[in-house]
């Protein structure tokens, strides 16, 4: 089995080779865009992996919490897929964290920030706005899961 770091090095090497073949062409601009997209997918996967291991969760447990399959978690952690916003919301809840994307130059920093213990104390009731937001997020998540099942079954 290829380790997470070895896979990234092999992928980066392949992308670098394809980019160096035509620096000034319109095709190279597409390659650069694709490389940035691959970097984002990798960084997202690394952020999920880091937070999951920080919590001591197995991929199967994260998959259960986020209503995904273990192979989907694995593919995501390896940078092989770009999740939808509803899936990112489910992952953040499953990882007991807030999710953020921060633009940096041409790239983007991805992070899952653990919830503040004071914010999640037992006995603290969420506001009605948070309830409404959670209900909307659950509805989006269910629609996303339905779309994923439809796409998977073709």
C-alpha positions as MATLAB code, in Angstrom:
seq = 'XXXXXXXXXXXXXXXXXXXXXXXXXXXXXXXXXXXXXXXXXXXXXXXXXXXXXXXXXXXXXXXXXXXXXXXXXXXXXXXXXXXXXXXXXXXXXXXXXXXXXXXXXXXXXXXXXXXXXXXXXXXXXXXXXXXXXXXXXXXXXXXXXXXXXXXXXX';
ca = [
       0.000    0.000    0.000;
       1.270    3.472   -0.867;
       1.534    5.880    2.045;
      -0.248    9.213    2.013;
       3.034   11.136    1.536;
       4.335    8.803   -1.207;
       1.097    9.162   -3.139;
       1.329   12.971   -3.000;
       4.953   12.943   -4.171;
       4.100   10.688   -7.126;
       1.120   12.865   -8.025;
       3.159   16.090   -7.744;
       5.910   14.624   -9.920;
       3.378   13.668  -12.611;
       1.745   17.121  -12.539;
       5.146   18.859  -12.677;
       6.151   16.801  -15.715;
       2.964   17.703  -17.578;
       3.261   21.403  -16.702;
       6.860   21.676  -17.902;
       5.929   20.405  -21.376;
       4.382   23.668  -22.599;
       4.742   26.676  -20.324;
       3.450   29.350  -22.733;
       0.480   27.584  -24.240;
      -3.186   27.908  -23.374;
      -2.989   24.234  -22.490;
      -0.404   25.006  -19.795;
      -2.861   27.473  -18.195;
      -5.347   24.607  -17.974;
      -2.646   22.415  -16.429;
      -1.888   25.084  -13.824;
      -5.617   25.369  -13.006;
      -5.834   21.593  -12.696;
      -2.727   21.502  -10.480;
      -4.291   24.092   -8.149;
      -7.476   22.006   -8.047;
      -5.464   18.866   -7.244;
      -3.592   20.751   -4.528;
      -6.902   21.821   -2.965;
      -8.213   18.236   -3.058;
      -4.973   17.011   -1.473;
      -4.999   19.717    1.228;
      -8.629   18.965    2.023;
      -7.859   15.257    2.315;
      -4.891   15.987    4.544;
      -7.031   18.217    6.791;
      -9.657   15.456    7.157;
      -6.947   12.877    7.856;
      -5.213   15.105   10.429;
      -8.415   15.880   12.323;
      -9.626   12.254   12.166;
      -6.353   10.921   13.577;
      -6.280   13.709   16.181;
      -9.628   12.400   17.418;
      -8.406    8.799   17.239;
     -11.163    7.814   14.814;
     -10.944    5.021   12.268;
     -12.102    5.756    8.725;
     -15.116    3.505    9.316;
     -16.173    5.531   12.364;
     -15.810    8.834   10.516;
     -17.767    7.355    7.614;
     -20.575    6.321    9.969;
     -20.677    9.750   11.621;
     -20.687   11.594    8.267;
     -23.109    9.161    6.567;
     -20.487    8.090    4.044;
     -18.825    4.803    3.174;
     -15.299    3.944    4.301;
     -14.030    3.887    0.678;
     -15.424    7.407    0.193;
     -13.489    8.610    3.264;
     -10.344    6.919    1.991;
     -10.681    8.476   -1.469;
     -11.310   11.896    0.073;
      -8.260   11.622    2.351;
      -6.075   10.688   -0.624;
      -7.183   13.781   -2.535;
      -9.134   11.731   -5.060;
     -12.408   13.616   -4.799;
     -13.768   17.113   -4.266;
     -16.697   17.035   -1.815;
     -19.816   19.140   -2.054;
     -20.608   21.849    0.491;
     -23.263   19.711    2.254;
     -20.721   16.888    2.585;
     -18.168   19.319    4.033;
     -20.798   20.378    6.591;
     -21.418   16.727    7.530;
     -17.674   16.125    7.837;
     -17.249   19.170   10.065;
     -20.036   17.935   12.370;
     -18.590   14.403   12.354;
     -15.153   15.796   13.220;
     -16.584   18.118   15.919;
     -14.978   21.073   14.163;
     -15.571   24.171   12.090;
     -14.464   24.005    8.474;
     -12.819   26.918    6.673;
     -11.249   27.734    3.319;
      -8.931   30.734    3.352;
      -7.678   32.146    0.030;
      -3.888   32.605    0.011;
      -2.436   34.001   -3.204;
      -3.361   31.506   -5.901;
      -3.945   28.716   -3.381;
      -6.359   28.041   -0.569;
      -5.707   26.993    3.032;
      -8.078   24.318    4.304;
      -8.677   23.715    7.996;
     -10.898   21.927   10.467;
     -10.765   23.873   13.732;
     -11.942   21.981   16.837;
     -15.028   23.452   18.447;
     -14.441   25.657   21.449;
     -15.295   23.583   24.560;
     -17.070   26.606   26.082;
     -19.296   26.798   22.982;
     -20.292   23.118   23.163;
     -20.820   22.791   26.946;
     -23.594   20.465   28.031;
     -26.681   22.396   28.971;
     -26.027   25.217   26.510;
     -29.054   25.463   24.283;
     -28.478   26.487   20.684;
     -30.413   29.524   19.515;
     -33.451   29.165   17.282;
     -31.300   30.492   14.441;
     -28.834   27.622   15.005;
     -31.758   25.157   15.036;
     -32.998   26.548   11.716;
     -29.517   26.415   10.281;
     -29.044   22.821   11.455;
     -32.405   21.798    9.937;
     -31.470   23.392    6.621;
     -28.067   21.703    6.708;
     -29.689   18.324    7.414;
     -32.082   18.815    4.495;
     -29.148   19.724    2.230;
     -27.189   16.718    3.484;
     -30.086   14.384    2.720;
     -30.447   15.865   -0.779;
     -26.690   15.487   -1.275;
     -26.772   11.858   -0.103;
     -29.657   11.159   -2.471;
     -27.749   12.735   -5.371;
     -24.643   10.714   -4.476;
     -26.664    7.490   -4.414;
     -28.215    8.358   -7.782;
     -24.795    9.145   -9.281;
     -23.331    5.934   -7.863;
     -26.096    3.767   -9.296;
     -26.092    5.624  -12.629;
];
